[in-house]
Amino acid sequence: MSEITRRPTTVGSAVAVVAAVVALAASASSTSGLVFGFAGVGVVTVGVTRGRRRAVDIGALALFLGVVTGGLAGGSVEATLLGTVGTVLAWDCGQSAVDLGEQLGREADTWRLEAVHAGSSLLVGLASATIGYAAYVVAGGGQPVAAVVLLLTAAILVTIGLGTDRVRRDGARR
């Protein structure tokens, strides 16, 4: 029996990178948004290639800053929402790929598990974006994009706060 390769899974890594590229496209309405977006895609890619959770976190933060910058620079509300969903999906699937790689190894048959996880995350993200967009259209009456960006920022901070229950430095779960 061969030794387990403790690297991120291929499927989760690919989904994370594709979602990061979607977030990059949403930041295209400003040059500084593109800079953050390209940096985010690169760092997420490094994170899922080398199995570094911190890199996935930092890359997702850069992607989010790119989406916010693009939204503030005049990007559409729809693009901002889709970019945010792409950012969260990249972060979620990237973290999951690293976790599964460490626990089961890269060679494990995790395709179905990761497909269900990515599909569920995408469904929840799109449903949340749809509800947020509906609230924006109905209650906002044409409010500036900055209001939506601030709402999304709050949602991302809550998500980050809920996701901080990770592994401590000594390897034990909190």
N, C-alpha and C positions, 0 to 999 in steps of 0.2 A: 504494500500500500504506500502510495506516495504522500509526501507531506503537504498539508493544506497551505495554499497561497493566501495569506491574510491581506489581500488587497481588495479595494472596492469592486463590487460586481459590475459587469459590463453593461447590463441593461439599465440599471439605475444611473450609472455614470452617463450613458448616452442620453437618457431622458433629461437629466440635469443640465447637460450642455445644450441640448435643443431648447429647453425652456429658457436658459440664459440668453440664447440668441433671440428668442421672441422678445424678451425684456429689452435687449439691445435695440431691436427694431423700434420699440416704443419710445426710446430715448432719442430718436433721430431728428427731432425737431430743433435741437440745439447742439452746437459744437461741444460745449462742456458736458452735455448729457451723453454725447457719443464717447467722449474721453472716459467718463465714469463707466459707461456701458462696456466699452472694449476692455477696460481694466477688469471689470467684474467678470466678463466671460473668461478672460485669461486666468484669473485667480480661481474661479470655480473649476475650470478645467484642470489646473494644477492640483487643486484639492481632491478632486475625484480620481485623478491619475495616481497620486501618491498616497492617498488615504489620510488626508489632513483635515480634520473637522474645522479647525480654526481658519484654514484657507477657504473652505466652503462658506463659513460665516462671513468672512471679510469680503469675499467675492459677491455674495448675495447683498451685503450692505452697499458695495459699490454699484451693483446693478440697480438697487433701489434708489440710490442717490442720482443715478442717471435717469431713471424714470421720473423722479420728482423734478429734476432740473429740466427735462424735456417737457413735462407738463406745465411747469411755471413759465417756460419760454414760449408757450402758445400751442403746445400739442393738444390734440383733442382729448376730451374726457374719456372717450372709448379707448383710445390708445394707451392712456395713462392707466386705466383699469386693467386692460389686458397685459400691460407691462408689469403691473403689480402682481397679477396672478402668475405670470411667467417667473417673476422673481421668487415668489413664495414656493412655487413648484420646483424651481432649480435648487433652492435651499433644502426643501423637504426631501426631494429625491436624492440629492447629493449626500445629505446626512444619512439617509437610509442605506444608500449604497456603501458608505463607509462602515456603518454598523453591521450590515449583513456580511460584508467582506471579512470583517474581524471575527464575527461569530461563526459563520458557516464556510467561509473561504470563497474565492473567486470561482472555483470549479463547481460549486453546488448548483443544483437546478432550481433557481429562484425566479425563473421567468414569470410564472403565473402569479406568484406573490407580488413581485414588483409591478406587474401590469395592473393588478387590482389596486395596489397602493397608489400608483401614479394616476390611474383612472379615477379613483375615489378623491384624491387630492385635487385633481383637475375639476371634477364635478363640484366639489365644495367651493373651490375658488371661483368658478364661473357663476355658481348660484349666488355667492356673496357679492360678486361684482354686479350681477343683474339686480339684486335687491338694492345695492348701493346706488346704481345708476337710476333705478326707478325712483328712489327717494330724491335723488338729485333733480330729476326732471320734474317730478310732481311738486316737491316742496321748495326747490331751489329757484324756480322761475328765472333761470338764466344767470345764476350766481357765477362768479368767476371760478376758473379752474382751481385757483388756490384753495378754495374751500374744500374741494374734493381731495386735493393733495394733502391737506391737513388731516382730513378724515382718514385717508389711507395711511398716513404716517402714524396716527394713533393706533390703527388696526395692526400695523406691522410691529409697533412697540409692544402691544399686548401679546402678539404671537411670539415675539422674542422672549418676553417675560415668562410666558408659559413653557417655552422650550429650554429654559436654563437648567433644567434638572438632568444634566449630563453627567458624565464620568468625572470624578475628581482626579487630581494629579496622581494619586497613588493607585488608581485603577479601580477603586471601589465605586459603586453606584451610591448616589445620595439618597 
